[in-house]
Amino acid sequence: MRKPIKLGVVGCGYWGPNLVRNFRALPECHMRMICDTDLERLKHFRTLYPEVEGCTDYPEMLNGAGLDAVVIATPVKFHYSMAKASLLAGKHTFIEKPMAASYAQCQELVELAEKQGLVLMIGHTFLYSAPVRKIKEIVDAGDIGILRYISARRLNLGLFQKDINVAWDLAPHDISIIQYIMEEAPLALNCHGNAHVTPGIEDVTTMYLTFSKDRSATIQSSWLDPRKTREITFVGSRRMIVYDDLAQIEKIRIYDTRVERPPHYDTFAEFHYAYHYGDIYVPFLKQEEPLKIECQHFLECIRNGLCPLTSGRQGAELVRILEASTASLKKNGASIAFSGNGNGAPIGPAQARAKRPPNGNGHPAAEERSENAFAAAAASR
Ligand SMILES: NC(=O)c1ccc[n+]([C@@H]2O[C@H](COP(=O)([O-])OP(=O)(O)OC[C@H]3O[C@@H](n4cnc5c(N)ncnc54)[C@H](O)[C@@H]3O)[C@@H](O)[C@H]2O)c1
């Protein structure tokens, strides 16, 4: 029997408890320590999970608990410093979305993880969900024809954040899904928005991303909407998919709907679009908690030296888009073009699943370690 991976979670506010619950339930994991500066939260977890230790000091968790891996679920402003400390302490590191507060910080973390030969994974949970996986399968199989555009709406009343705007809070989910489906970085973006409630922090934003081959995506994010909406439409040349994440069942509906132009016409009077309204099809989806699959994937990547589907590089590309959205907001919605890697570069899952490159510090790269070597390394930490 392989030794369980010893894990600590920092940040147990709204989202952290879901990570603790899922990791704790996995036999491959020893959920060892929870860290939060809020003593009341720690007391609460002590009653829920008496076997899990608690502490208020992050360096204490990093250096004193003999962990193999650290999960960071604190507000975004802490992600970079906490992840850097974790990687420098030799821990495989999972960071909640968005990865960090700037692209430069993300790049530094990616390089550090590669140098240390450690797994760096980002919590883009939707890529582990059955509906998104099914949509990817359908689009890749060409069932909807040529993908023309994606339109995402993520709206509700609150939860207002103090340090990030609504695009940084809600749009990471949509951007990660769009990146996954499009398999390339955008060419440019525009972002409009307004700060109605907290000065300087936009609570309503609309992003428009352009991609190669006349493809595009819009992302509407709001903390100021009376109805909770979680909807993404994928429009193809032959069919269209509507994904409603709030639907209890039938989260995905495929519409056999399209518009066809008649091949020849001489006068405008002869010109008629042919609207095709066909069947609506609801595919079967396996019911499984995406977060469980995500947590399992992190452990598998550590065990087998794999690069996660939602790697640090993916997380960095996503933050690059968020950063561009902020730049566009500051310029009243001006277009921001991506250069270099961010311009139409492929970012597909095939790349993401590749083995991590060997590190350059004389350390064996994680993928080169045998199971025994992993156990020895874990024991020596
Ligand atoms: N993947 C998802 O679907 C999803 C959903 C919600 C939130 N999130 C992400 O999870 C992260 C946390 O969000 P949240 O809504 O849970 O925030 P939150 O404010 O509810 O919780 C953060 C917790 O971190 C603790 N904390 C703050 N500074 C600390 C420090 N220095 N040391 C130890 N603990 C500290 C706070 O006391 C608090 O309990 C964010 O990055 C957010 O974007 C992801």
The ligand as an ORCA input file, in Angstrom:
! r2SCAN-3c Opt
* xyz 0 1
  N     -13.081     26.944     -7.704
  C     -14.198     27.544     -7.343
  O     -15.279     27.233     -7.836
  C     -14.144     28.639     -6.299
  C     -15.327     29.092     -5.708
  C     -15.227     30.096     -4.742
  C     -13.995     30.651     -4.413
  N     -12.891     30.198     -5.043
  C     -11.559     30.783     -4.736
  O     -11.147     30.366     -3.437
  C     -10.322     31.382     -2.855
  C     -10.913     31.757     -1.495
  O     -12.181     32.330     -1.697
  P     -13.278     32.366     -0.527
  O     -14.514     32.864     -1.147
  O     -13.287     31.062      0.194
  O     -12.654     33.499      0.423
  P     -13.035     33.759      1.953
  O     -12.650     35.183      2.217
  O     -14.412     33.297      2.271
  O     -12.025     32.805      2.764
  C     -10.668     33.042      2.848
  C     -10.133     32.472      4.165
  O      -8.721     32.677      4.185
  C      -8.366     33.048      5.513
  N      -7.090     33.787      5.452
  C      -6.876     35.036      4.975
  N      -5.582     35.354      5.088
  C      -4.969     34.309      5.663
  C      -3.615     34.046      6.027
  N      -2.655     34.947      5.857
  N      -3.320     32.857      6.595
  C      -4.297     31.938      6.800
  N      -5.602     32.140      6.464
  C      -5.924     33.299      5.906
  C      -9.519     33.899      6.004
  O      -9.569     33.965      7.412
  C     -10.710     33.156      5.410
  O     -11.233     32.189      6.305
  C     -10.309     32.544     -3.851
  O      -9.155     32.438     -4.634
  C     -11.549     32.292     -4.696
  O     -11.462     32.847     -5.985
  C     -12.930     29.201     -5.957
*
